[in-house]
Amino acid sequence: MEIFWACLWSFAACAAFCFQFNIRGRTLLLASLGGALGWLVYLLCTPLQNDIVQYFFATVVTAIYSEGMARFAKKPATEFQIIALLPMVPGGGIFYTMEYCVIGNTSMFVRTGLHTLGISGALAIGVLLVSTAVRMIHIARAHRDW
């Protein structure tokens, strides 16, 4: 039941950001569902006991979902991907990294900064892998028809 509530709150947060980005109607529902799906995958990967890997798998799933919904709704995949990634953005890590920097705690600053950088890298690589794979599939289909 705890996973359900976490995914519901993720959905609600994504829906709120949809209004900020002027995403309305069916696209709002689909984009917010991507955020809930990503958070569900993140939580289901908890037994891996490595949050960077959890973020990576969740990002890969949201990127695949975004590419699919982009084709279904005839909208850019970025519109879905940005909203779906919002629950996974390491905002707390960025905040604590800067806090440790300001108070002069160098060891915690470096540790927290590298961990936050790892999460950000996992998000970027997950999106990059799926986006590149989809683009390669489209190129292969285009050349096959020649």
Phi, psi and omega per residue, in radians:
M1 nan -0.544 3.135
E2 -1.131 -0.653 3.110
I3 -1.136 -0.697 3.120
F4 -1.028 -0.820 -3.112
W5 -1.159 -0.666 3.111
A6 -1.098 -0.738 3.130
C7 -1.216 -0.617 3.096
L8 -1.129 -0.753 3.109
W9 -1.161 -0.628 3.073
S10 -1.105 -0.766 3.087
F11 -1.022 -0.801 -3.122
A12 -1.114 -0.726 3.121
A13 -1.114 -0.719 3.125
C14 -1.156 -0.684 3.115
A15 -1.097 -0.685 3.111
A16 -1.109 -0.698 3.117
F17 -1.230 -0.452 3.080
C18 -1.039 -0.667 3.110
F19 -1.147 -0.651 3.112
Q20 -1.083 -0.660 -3.125
F21 -1.630 0.183 3.101
N22 1.034 0.733 3.064
I23 -1.762 2.148 -3.038
R24 -2.229 2.974 2.998
G25 1.158 -2.463 -3.086
R26 -1.088 -0.596 -3.138
T27 -1.126 -0.618 3.079
L28 -1.046 -0.811 3.141
L29 -1.118 -0.799 -3.115
L30 -1.157 -0.731 -3.136
A31 -1.174 -0.737 3.126
S32 -1.155 -0.615 3.086
L33 -1.103 -0.596 3.071
G34 -1.095 -0.684 3.085
G35 -1.134 -0.727 3.102
A36 -1.155 -0.680 3.113
L37 -1.118 -0.766 3.116
G38 -1.068 -0.744 3.141
W39 -1.202 -0.602 3.078
L40 -1.084 -0.798 3.121
V41 -1.108 -0.719 3.097
Y42 -1.010 -0.818 -3.125
L43 -1.200 -0.640 3.138
L44 -1.227 -0.381 3.112
C45 -1.550 0.141 -3.140
T46 -0.963 -0.653 3.129
P47 -1.031 -0.297 3.096
L48 -1.188 -0.379 3.111
Q49 0.969 0.602 3.050
N50 -2.515 1.822 -3.018
D51 -1.167 -0.464 3.099
I52 -1.164 -0.705 3.075
V53 -1.179 -0.656 3.077
Q54 -1.050 -0.812 3.115
Y55 -1.081 -0.696 3.133
F56 -1.067 -0.889 -3.128
F57 -1.096 -0.713 3.115
A58 -1.106 -0.675 3.129
T59 -1.190 -0.705 3.100
V60 -1.055 -0.766 3.136
V61 -1.131 -0.754 3.130
T62 -1.171 -0.588 3.114
A63 -1.185 -0.732 3.072
I64 -1.097 -0.775 3.104
Y65 -1.044 -0.780 -3.118
S66 -1.108 -0.716 3.112
E67 -1.127 -0.722 3.112
G68 -1.140 -0.778 -3.136
M69 -1.199 -0.526 3.084
A70 -1.107 -0.706 3.105
R71 -1.219 -0.712 -3.113
F72 -1.160 -0.815 -3.065
A73 -1.590 -0.077 -3.113
K74 0.972 0.855 3.107
K75 -2.287 2.896 3.098
P76 -1.170 2.497 3.126
A77 -1.115 -0.503 3.140
T78 -1.038 -0.624 -3.139
E79 -1.048 -0.670 3.124
F80 -1.427 -0.664 -3.041
Q81 -1.192 -0.730 -3.130
I82 -1.063 -0.801 -3.137
I83 -1.164 -0.716 -3.101
A84 -1.172 -0.490 -3.129
L85 -1.440 -0.266 -3.054
L86 -0.964 -0.753 3.140
P87 -1.158 -0.304 -3.076
M88 -1.744 -0.062 3.141
V89 -1.124 2.255 -3.064
P90 -1.397 1.053 -3.112
G91 -1.089 -0.717 3.116
G92 -1.109 -0.715 3.115
G93 -1.098 -0.689 3.101
I94 -1.130 -0.751 -3.139
F95 -1.074 -0.873 -3.096
Y96 -1.201 -0.553 3.052
T97 -1.056 -0.820 -3.141
M98 -1.200 -0.623 3.108
E99 -1.089 -0.795 3.122
Y100 -1.129 -0.581 3.091
C101 -1.139 -0.792 -3.079
V102 -1.182 -0.701 -3.103
I103 -1.454 -0.121 3.053
G104 1.523 0.299 3.106
N105 -1.515 1.509 -2.985
T106 -1.118 -0.744 -3.084
S107 -1.134 -0.753 3.107
M108 -1.233 -0.579 3.084
F109 -1.045 -0.839 -3.126
V110 -1.170 -0.795 -3.117
R111 -1.074 -0.852 -3.127
T112 -1.193 -0.672 3.130
G113 -1.118 -0.753 3.124
L114 -1.177 -0.647 3.108
H115 -1.152 -0.766 3.103
T116 -1.107 -0.694 3.080
L117 -1.115 -0.664 3.085
G118 -1.094 -0.748 3.100
I119 -1.118 -0.791 3.127
S120 -1.076 -0.698 3.098
G121 -1.133 -0.688 3.100
A122 -1.092 -0.710 3.102
L123 -1.114 -0.807 -3.101
A124 -1.138 -0.777 -3.108
I125 -1.175 -0.664 3.100
G126 -1.056 -0.806 3.121
V127 -1.154 -0.747 -3.120
L128 -1.072 -0.767 -3.136
L129 -1.059 -0.851 -3.099
V130 -1.197 -0.754 -3.141
S131 -1.067 -0.748 3.121
T132 -1.153 -0.732 3.122
A133 -1.091 -0.747 3.131
V134 -1.136 -0.729 3.130
R135 -1.124 -0.703 3.111
M136 -1.139 -0.660 3.091
I137 -1.108 -0.744 3.114
H138 -1.123 -0.706 3.119
I139 -1.141 -0.756 3.138
A140 -1.093 -0.695 3.102
R141 -1.157 -0.696 -3.128
A142 -1.142 -0.716 -3.138
H143 -1.315 -0.462 3.120
R144 -1.215 -0.554 -3.122
D145 -1.336 -0.226 -3.118
W146 -1.235 nan nan
